Structures are given as structure tokens and as C-alpha cells.
Amino acid sequence: MVSNFVSKGAAGYESFMGRWSQRLAPLFLDFAGIGVHERVLDVGCGTGSLTLAIAESCEVDAIEAIDFEEQFVEALKQKSRDPRIVARQGDACALPYGDGQFDRALSLLVLHFVSDPSKAVSEMRRVVRPGGVVAATVWDTFGGMPSQRMFWDTFCAIEPAAMERRSIALTRPMTGPGQLVSVFVQGGLEQVRETSLTIRMEFGSFDDYWEPLIHGQGTLASFLSTLSERTTDKLKSDVRDAYLCGGPDGARSFATTAVAVKGTVPRPT
Ligand SMILES: C[S@@+](CC[C@H](N)C(=O)[O-])C[C@H]1O[C@@H](n2cnc3c(N)ncnc32)[C@H](O)[C@@H]1O
């Protein structure tokens, strides 16, 4: 399988993650830096957070968007009729584009779900012209996502079976220190730079936090269905206590950080 991403449909994705990737996209674009009249590739476009941010804020000539999930590609097509956007289904590890076709290849919150991220970076490098830029960002899931940590640490405290799941969720490949940079350097990119990008995940209430978390993406809901009703009730009650932290139900805000890396495709010597 080329993707480790488990989709629950475009609407579920939007409520769980799309609303936050929309916030991250402009920060990532500032870091990746896009010039006028460029041809840009969005690898793992999902429902279009980055593609649409590029279309709104950059004077580019063309935006190609590709994702493994057909239903996400369809959702993106429904969102915009911008003639510069061409979206298609496909694999980041076997990009259906010629060599050097783009000025920039970007990837927002994708490489930690790709089965072979080195291959994906090498493909992004191949399709970008010499002197062009490859850039990617992934969440710092281990230390930079307090809203997820709060859930998993609470879960593990009451249910040992959750520990393996916590490890999978919080220590995905590419999210550890130096991993993304290392793949870029080993992939032959030059002038490789790393930075941190921080947004705030703002929830309106506990339900606004809880429902998308359980049902929006992945296999959490089916895992919970294997546990006793007593355990799942306690989990919800304890996570609710952690979310509220002694206050009334309502809005809470979590500073959340992603690691971003960019590098330049070498020019022939
Ligand atoms: C967390 S989502 C990010 C989507 C979008 N970039 C965003 O920021 O909202 C991860 C995306 O990576 C895509 N993906 C994972 N492996 C892939 C692969 N091998 N080829 C193409 N897309 C892939 C998934 O289908 C999913 O849409």
C-alpha cells in the first residue's frame, strides 16, 4: 500500500484536519516562497487546503494537484473552477509528470502518511527543474500537538491496549527530530533549510474537539468499538475533564507546531 492514510470521506477530513491545514497553508507558502508565473505541484493535495491557498494568494500560471484518495480529489474539484488548477488521483511515489516540469513541488501534511517518503521526495525532485524548490511540512506529532497528546495520554492511563496506537499516532516516520531534513539531504537537494510553523487549533466546545477526533479520519472509532462501554465512557469523561481543565465548557485553543523543510534542486555542473 502506498498510503498509510485512512480516510473517512472529505467532510470528516475537513472537520478533523482540513480546517487546520487551511491555517497552516499560508505559513508554509511564506516559507516555500512562490514567484510569479510559476508552475507549482501540490503533492497529497487532500481536499485542497494548499492548492486553494496558492490560487488565492499567488500569481502562478499553473497548479497541478495530486492525491491518492479519489474522493478528496473530487472534493477539491467541487471547490474551485479556477482554470489554473488541474487535480488528479495518483501516487506521490510515482508522479505522472515529466522531468523538470515544475518550478516548485510542495507537500502539506503528507509525507508522514506516505509509505516510502524518500521515494516521494525523490519524485518531487525529479519533476522540479534545476534551481527550483521542493518543500514539505509535517506535524511535530510527538511534542507539537497538545490536543492529540492530551487525548492519547489520557487514553493510555486508563487502557493499556491504547499504548501501541499512541506510538503509531505520535511517532510517525518523518515527524521525529531531523528525519525530514535527512530525507531531503539524502535525496540530493541543496541549501536544505528547516523551520517550525505554529498555528492555533481553536475548538468551540468539547464536542467540537471530540467528535471530529473520533470520527473524522483513521481507525479510532473502530478501535473504540472493541472496548467495553465502561472504558469508552470513562475515556470520554476523562478527556472531557482534561479539555475543560476545571472551567466551563466552551472554547479552548492549542498552539500546534509543524516542521517544514525546503531544498533546491541542483543545477547540472
Ligand atoms: C493529512 S492529509 C493532508 C491533505 C492536504 N495536503 C491537507 O493539508 O489538508 C494526508 C494526505 O496524503 C495523501 N497521501 C498519502 N499517501 C499518498 C501517496 N502515496 N500518494 C498521494 N497521496 C498520498 C492522503 O490521501 C491524504 O489526502
The ligand as an SDF file (V2000), in Angstrom:
LIG
                    3D

 27 29  0  0  0  0  0  0  0  0999 V2000
   -3.2950   14.6840    6.3670 C   0  0  0  0  0  0  0  0  0  0  0  0
   -3.7710   14.5960    4.6960 S   0  0  0  0  0  0  0  0  0  0  0  0
   -3.1870   16.1560    4.0450 C   0  0  0  0  0  0  0  0  0  0  0  0
   -4.0110   16.6300    2.9000 C   0  0  0  0  0  0  0  0  0  0  0  0
   -3.7680   18.0760    2.4680 C   0  0  0  0  0  0  0  0  0  0  0  0
   -2.4430   18.2720    1.9450 N   0  0  0  0  0  0  0  0  0  0  0  0
   -4.0260   18.9960    3.6260 C   0  0  0  0  0  0  0  0  0  0  0  0
   -3.0460   19.5200    4.1630 O   0  0  0  0  0  0  0  0  0  0  0  0
   -5.1800   19.1600    4.0130 O   0  0  0  0  0  0  0  0  0  0  0  0
   -2.6590   13.4340    4.0080 C   0  0  0  0  0  0  0  0  0  0  0  0
   -2.9180   13.2090    2.5270 C   0  0  0  0  0  0  0  0  0  0  0  0
   -1.8560   12.4380    1.9730 O   0  0  0  0  0  0  0  0  0  0  0  0
   -2.4110   11.6400    0.9630 C   0  0  0  0  0  0  0  0  0  0  0  0
   -1.4650   10.5640    0.6400 N   0  0  0  0  0  0  0  0  0  0  0  0
   -0.9170    9.6620    1.4670 C   0  0  0  0  0  0  0  0  0  0  0  0
   -0.1010    8.8370    0.7940 N   0  0  0  0  0  0  0  0  0  0  0  0
   -0.1350    9.2470   -0.5110 C   0  0  0  0  0  0  0  0  0  0  0  0
    0.5100    8.8050   -1.6970 C   0  0  0  0  0  0  0  0  0  0  0  0
    1.3530    7.7750   -1.7080 N   0  0  0  0  0  0  0  0  0  0  0  0
    0.2600    9.4590   -2.8390 N   0  0  0  0  0  0  0  0  0  0  0  0
   -0.5970   10.5180   -2.8680 C   0  0  0  0  0  0  0  0  0  0  0  0
   -1.2340   10.9850   -1.7760 N   0  0  0  0  0  0  0  0  0  0  0  0
   -1.0000   10.3560   -0.6070 C   0  0  0  0  0  0  0  0  0  0  0  0
   -3.7050   11.1430    1.6000 C   0  0  0  0  0  0  0  0  0  0  0  0
   -4.5910   10.6200    0.6410 O   0  0  0  0  0  0  0  0  0  0  0  0
   -4.1880   12.4140    2.2500 C   0  0  0  0  0  0  0  0  0  0  0  0
   -5.0160   13.1650    1.4020 O   0  0  0  0  0  0  0  0  0  0  0  0
  1  2  1  0
  2  3  1  0
  2 10  1  0
  3  4  1  0
  4  5  1  0
  5  6  1  0
  5  7  1  0
  7  8  2  0
  7  9  1  0
 10 11  1  0
 11 12  1  0
 11 26  1  0
 12 13  1  0
 13 14  1  0
 13 24  1  0
 14 15  1  0
 14 23  1  0
 15 16  2  0
 16 17  1  0
 17 18  1  0
 17 23  2  0
 18 19  1  0
 18 20  2  0
 20 21  1  0
 21 22  2  0
 22 23  1  0
 24 25  1  0
 24 26  1  0
 26 27  1  0
M  CHG  2   2   1   9  -1
M  END
$$$$
